[in-house]
Amino acid sequence: MGTRQIRENRSFAPMIVVLAVLVAAAGLTLRCGAEETGVQLVEYASYEGGRAYKTGDGAYWVLNLNGAWRAMGRQYGGLVGDELRRFLAEITDDIARRGMPVSSQQEFADSWTGTLSENLKELLGGIAETSGLNQDEVSRLDAGIVMLSTVALGGAPPSACSAIAAWDGYTPNGALVFGRNWDIDRQALLPYMKYLSVVVFNPDSGNAFANVHPLGDVYLETGMNELGLFIELNNGAYSDPGYMEERENTTSLLATALNESSTLEEASSYLVQTPADLAYIIQIADAEECVSAERATFSARVRRGDQEGVLAAYNSFVPPYPEDWAGKVTDPRPEDLDPRYRNLIRLANSDRFRGKLDVESMKELLDIGVYDGGAVHPGTVYQVIALPEQLTLWVRALDFAGWQQVNLRDLFGRR
């Protein structure tokens, strides 16, 4: 498969360990909301001021990094270098077996890295210094999930990712709760969910923020900062398949938005005013509301939900469109072919969920399959629930392990 074809679809963007053994080996725990839930992170390693943890069931990684971007990269590589080398070997062979040789992988990775911010390039450089991987290998790993997603889907844009935010009268206390499906191809991505992680960056300047991704993937598609701003990204290529090669990668911009924005208004303004490389639907939420930044390659807008207190998103821009978008946007698929948006809004307004959408009810909603009136389908790889008011995430990789809570308040600013 040619690199140009891969580039045009690069927006696809994605072991149970006994707790007692880990505790005995590490001897340390970081308590995360333990008074209410008993949830713990178990310390796994430390390196140059950074720390690596596993969630209580040993399923997911949590990294806590501090300092300059190069220093955080060094911590990253020193903490999980064995895992990064193993991950690269596995995914490189997988992609090659699917028809993309290593030389083409490197060509794509070089192009991908060139679209990232200087901060993320510094981070990758630091990883290369301590992980046992060279710069080319680190770049290939960072782009590995993107390349695998593309070859697994044959280069076609997926019906990938959906989200729902609920607040005000849709939740018991009015505080926002957010549910997110990260969708590509579960069968293809499942072997790599053992590397799924929440990486917390505490940089020297700007806001601390967390990134939910497999280890080694430094671009951002799901994250939250220390001020309670939550961002997630959905592919929008069905609405606008254009590609502007000279522009910064949107997943890199999301990391900057969390690092530099203090409010929902600042983040949404930044994302709407910055020209897009590819079309995306980006949800930005805080403890009180959520908006959707629909970024086409020719324009962008902020969309609010039709009903106060609920907003859903999937992989199409939601009509009606601005007048100057006429003839430039592909209308959504018919609901009988892709009912996810309709299903999520109906569920939120149902007697079963309206006014009751707390974390446990959101888990229940995210369990409902697309043919049963929900949004989960065979492409759903992992899910995230965010509670910005409490700076808390829940993460689950389907067919791999269950929900695990990560209290970011205990990790932001931790030195």
N, C-alpha and C positions, 0 to 999 in steps of 0.2 A: 504494500500500500504506500502511495507516495506521501512525502512529508506535507505537501500542500493540502492534500485531503485531510490528513490528520490535523493540521493547524486549523482548518476551517471548522473542525468539530471539537476543538480542544476544550470546550466549555463543560465537559462532563466531570464538567469540571469539570472512591472512593474510590484445652490448656487450663483448664481450671486448676488453680494451685490451692492447696489446702491452706487455710488461713493460719492454722497453728504452726505449720512448717515455716511460713514466711515470718511470722512473729518471732519464732525462735531464731531464725537466721538473721533478721534485721535488728530485732530488739527494740524497735522504735515504731511509734504510730503517730499519725497526725489525725486528731479527732475532727470529724466534719459533721456538725450537727448531732453529736453523739447524745446530747441530753434528750433530744426528741426521738431519735431513730436508732441509736447505737451504731451508726455508719462510721466506719473507720477507713482511712487510707494507711496502707502499710509501707513504711519506708524501705526502699529496695537498694538504693545507692546514693552516694553524694560525690560531687566532683566540682572543684573550683568554685564553690558557693552555690551550685545548683543541686537540686535533689530530684530523685525519681521515686515514684510511689506506684503501687498497684491498688486498685480498688479492693474492697473487702473480700470479694470472691475470687480475686486474682485474675479477673478477665481483662480489665482495661488498664492502660498505662496513664499515669498523671505525672507530668514533668513540671517543675517549678524553677524558672530560670531568671537570672538577675544581672543587671549591669548594661554595658554597651552591647550593641548587636553582635559584634565579633565575639565578645566574651560569652554571650548567651549561646552562640553557636558552638563554641568550645565546650561549654557545659553540656549541651545537647549531645554532641558526639561522644564525649567522655562518659556520659551516663548510660547510653544505650547503643554504643558502637557495635556490640555483638549482634543486637537485633537489627540494626540498620544494614549490616553486611549480609545477614541472612535474608532479610527482606529483599534487598537488591538482587541477590542471586536467584531467589525464587521468582520474582516478578519479571526479571530480564528473560529467563528461560521461558516463562509462560507466554510473554508477548512474542518472542521469537517463534515459538511453536505455532502461534496463531497467524504467522505470516509477515511479521515485521522484524527484520534482522537487526542485530545490535548496532550496526553502522547507521541504519535509519533511525533507530532509537536515539542514538547520540546526536544526530543531526536535529531531530525534533527537540531534544532536551536543551541543546545550545540555543535554539531559537526561543524556546519557552523561558529559559533563564534570562535572556536578554530583555524580556518584557516586564520583569519584576522591578520593584523599587530598589534603591540602593541599600536600604535597611535589610531587606530580605536577601539581597546578594551578599551582604556582610555576614548575615546569619549562616548562609550556606558555606561561605568561606571558613567560618569558624568550625562548622561541622567537619569540613574536610581536614582540618588540622588535628583532630583528636579521635575521629571515628574509625580510622584505618581505611577509609575510602578516599580516593583522590577527588579533585574538583569535578572531573567529568562524571565520575560515578555518583557523586552527591547530586549533581544536576539530573542524571538519569533517574535516580530514586525519587527526587522531588516531582518529576513529570511522569513517574511510572503508572500511577493510578489513572491519570488522564489518558495515557497511551493504551493501557489495557482496556479501559472503558470504550475507547474508540474502536479498537480492533474486535472486541467482543461483540459490539453492536454493528459491525460491518460498515462503520462510518456514518450511519443514519442517526439523526437526532432522536434521542429517546423521549418517551413520555416520562420524564424524570423529575422528581422532587415535587412536593406539595407541602403546604403549611396552613396552619390556622392559628390565629391569635384571638383570645377572648378576654374581655375586661368589663368593667362597669356592671351592668345588670346580668351579664352572662356568667359571672363568677361569684362565689359566695360572699366575698368581702370586697369586690370591686377591683382588686389588684389583678394585673395582667398575667395570664399564663399562655405560653406559646408551645405548640406542638409542631414538629418538623420531621418530614420523611425525606431521607437522602436516598434517591433512587437511581440506579443504573441497571445492573444485572446481578441479582443476588448470587446466583450460582457461580458466576465468574469472580466475584469479589469476596465471597465467603472465606476462601483460604487466607485472606489477608486481614480478617477482622481480629486476629490475635495481636495485631499491631495497632488496633484502634486506640486513640489516646486523646487526652485533654492536656494541651501544652499551655502553660501559663507563662506569659512574658511580663517581667517587671523591668522595663527599660529605664535608662537613666533620665529620659525626658518623655513627657506625655503620659497618657494613661496606661496602666497595666491592662492586659487583656488576655483572654483565653481563646484557643483555637482547637476545634474538634476535628481531628483528621487522623488517618494512620500515621505512624511515626515517619519522619523524614519528609512529609509533605508540609512545606512551610507556607504555601499560599492558603488563603482563608476563604471558606465557604459557609462556615457556621462559627459564630463566636460571640463573646460578651466581654465588655470592659468593666473596670472597677466602679464606674458610675451607673451601672445597670443598663447600659445600651446593649441590646441584642440585635445581631444581624444574621440573616441567612439568605442564600442565593439559589434561585431556580433558573434552569436553562430556558432561554427565550427564543431559540433559533427557529422554532416553528413559526412564530410571528414575524421574525425578521432574520433571514439567514445570512445577512451581510457580515463582512469581516474587514476591519480597518487595521491593517498590519502594523502601522506606525504608532498606535496608541498603547498606553500601559495596560497590562492585564488587569481585568476587573477584579480578579481574586486578590491581586496585590493591593488595589485601591481599598478593598474592604479592610485589610489590616491597617492601612493608614487611617481610614475613617474611625476605627475603634481607638487607635492610638492617639489621634489628634482631636476628636470630637467630644464635646462635653454634654451635648443635648441631642435629642432626636432631630430637632430643626437643623442644627449644624451638620449632622451626618447626612440627612436627606438632601440638604442644599448642596453639599459637597459632591454627592454622587450624581445628582441631576445636572449640575453645572459642568462636570468633567465628561468630555466626550467618551463614548463607549467603543471598545474594540469589538465586542460581540454583544448580541442582545441578551439581556438578563432581566429577571423580575426579582428585585431585592426587597426583602421585608426588613424594616427597621422598627424596633419596639423599645419602649421603656416600661416602667411600672404602671403607666397610666393609659397608654394607647399604642397603636401600631399603624404605620403607613406602608405603602408599597411604592417603591421607586421603579417604574417601568422604563428601562434604559434601552432604547433602540439605537442602532448605529447612526441614525440621522437626527434623533431628537430624544427627549426624555421628559417624564412628568412624574408628579407625586399623585398617587391614587389613594383615596380613603374608601373604606367600606360603605356599601349602600345603607347599612344599618349601624347605628352607633353601638360600639361594644364588640363588634366581631369583624374580622377581615380574613378572607381565605385567598390563597394564591396557588397556582400550578404552573403550567408551561406555556400559557398563552396570555398576552395582554388582554385585559378585561374591557369589553365595550361598555359605554360608547367611547370613541377615541376623539382626540382633538381634531378639528377640521383639517388642519394641515397634514394629518397622518393619512388622509384618504388616498387609497391606491397604493400605499406603501406598506401596509400591514396585512398579513394573512389572518382572516377571521378564525376564531377557535374551531376546533373539530366539533362535529355534532355531539350532543350530550350522550347519545347512545354509544358513541365510540370512545368518548373520554368524559365520564360523568363526575370526575373527582371534585371539581370546583362546586358543582351543584350539590354533591353529596355532603361535602364539608359544611356548607351553609345550612343545609337541611338538618344535619345532625346538631349543629349548634343551636338551632331554633326548636328542636324537639323537646318534648316534656322530659325525656330521658336526661338531657344535658343542660338545657337553658337554666341559668342561675346556679348550676351545680359544678361548673367546670373548674375544679381544683386539680392538683397534680394527679390524684388517683383516677378521677373521671377522665382526664386527658389521656392517661394510659389506656383506659377502656376504649375511648374513641379511636385511638391510634391502632387498636387491635382489629378494627372492622375492615374487612376486605372490600375492594372496589365493587365486587359483584353482590355484596351484601349491604351496599349503601355507604361504604367508607372510601378510603383512598389508598390503602395498602394493596400492592400487587406483586407479582414475582420479581419485579425489578427493585423492590424496596430492600435496601442493604442495611441501613441503620437509621435509628430515630433519636431525636433529641427533644427533651422538654426543658423549657427555660422558665424560671421565675425571677424576673429582673429585680423585683423588690427585695428578694432575699439573696441575690447574687448566687443562685443555685442552678445547677444543671443536673438532669438525669439523662443517662445514655444507655441505649440498648442496641446491640447488633443482632438482627433476626437470625434464628437458627444457630446462633453461636452462644450467647449468654443473655441473662436477664438484665433488668433495669438496675443501674447503679447510680447513686447520688454522689455528686462532687460539689462541695460547698466552696465556692471560689473565694468567699470572704476570708477564709483561713489561708488562702494562697496568695492573694493580691498583697503586694508590699512586703511579703515574707522574705527576710534576708537570712 
